[in-house]
Amino acid sequence: MIAGAGELIVDCFQEGRELRREAGGAPFNALSGAALLGSEASFYGAVGGDVNGRFMRESIARIPFRRTFVDVLPDRLTTYTEVLVKEGERSFLFHNERGADHVLSFDHFRNVLEEGTRLVHLGSLFLPFPEGKRFLEETVRYVRAREGVLLSFDVNYRPGIHPEGEGMREMFLPICHEADLLKLTEEELFLLTGEKDFEKGLRALARPGQLLALTLGKDGSMACLDGKILKIPSPKALVPVDTTGAGDAFMAYLLHAFGERNPEELGEGEMRDVFLRANACGALATQARGALSSFPRKEEIEEFLS
């Protein structure tokens, strides 16, 4: 079983004169994708007592989660983004004034943590805030006190929310070292290590027993475990419609794959197969606007790979 926590965000797309809203937030997207793939997944997050908060709660109710717990904070607003898409690539303008998404309580997270939970996944947008820092510290203590439970973390660096330069490294490196499963992009690898050579960067960042998953966009991904590095290309080249949620879809398949299995138990062929399917999830998620609305189902993944 998988349990996750982190930001719940409304992604807003301007389509002509119409504004379309999509449920979002990297950890929510990833856990939702894992649930849609058939994993027993649970999620905890917080929203404001506003229209966007109601929209997010209605969206969560449509996902086949095992358990959910959502704090509704009347004095806060639900964070939303303006998603700007140009030639398939997206950028985000965040509106998180008085945002609810980082005001998380570990006591409330306990409502979705069960004895059978094998993997705990966290987002990163709460890191700059005191409430988020406390939540992270308590979650790490919880995981480390339980044998066989793995910690997963998605760097998901966002300028304007996270600090730059040395401040960024000081904020992210402790949790990057704690995570048993760590996902990051090539830009994030460079920011954390200063290495433009992917293999050198991965080896510099990794600790023993930790699986690093590096996404490379249309070029696929790389896996690094105990000094062994695999490069797994994307199955096919696709012209993106919207890359929003592509990394989250990739993460969703990894959560689905490792919710019941420790990465160290997999041979090279099995690891390549997991990353190939994660690549396929990420590629297929670029074929429609939004994150969850474009998430592929199992049969689509298999058809794509065939």
HELIX and SHEET records of a PDB file:
HELIX    1   1 ALA A   26  LEU A   36  1                                  11    
HELIX    2   2 VAL A   51  ALA A   61  1                                  11    
HELIX    3   3 PHE A  106  PHE A  109  1                                   4    
HELIX    4   4 PRO A  130  ARG A  144  1                                  15    
HELIX    5   5 GLY A  165  GLU A  178  1                                  14    
HELIX    6   6 GLU A  186  THR A  193  1                                   8    
HELIX    7   7 PHE A  198  LEU A  205  1                                   8    
HELIX    8   8 GLY A  217  ASP A  219  5                                   3    
HELIX    9   9 ALA A  246  PHE A  258  1                                  13    
HELIX   10  10 PRO A  263  GLU A  265  5                                   3    
HELIX   11  11 GLU A  268  LEU A  284  1                                  17    
HELIX   12  12 ALA A  285  GLN A  287  5                                   3    
HELIX   13  13 LEU A  292  SER A  294  5                                   3    
HELIX   14  14 LYS A  298  LEU A  305  1                                   8    
SHEET    1   A 9 ARG A  67  LEU A  73  0                                        
SHEET    2   A 9 ALA A  41  GLY A  48  1                                        
SHEET    3   A 9 ILE A   2  ALA A   5  1                                        
SHEET    4   A 9 LEU A 119  LEU A 122  1                                        
SHEET    5   A 9 LEU A 150  ASP A 154  1                                        
SHEET    6   A 9 LEU A 181  THR A 185  1                                        
SHEET    7   A 9 LEU A 211  THR A 215  1                                        
SHEET    8   A 9 SER A 221  LEU A 225 -1                                        
SHEET    9   A 9 LYS A 228  ILE A 232 -1                                        
SHEET    1   B 4 GLU A  18  GLY A  24  0                                        
SHEET    2   B 4 ILE A   9  GLU A  15 -1                                        
SHEET    3   B 4 TYR A  80  LYS A  86  1                                        
SHEET    4   B 4 GLU A  89  HIS A  95 -1                                        
END                                                                             
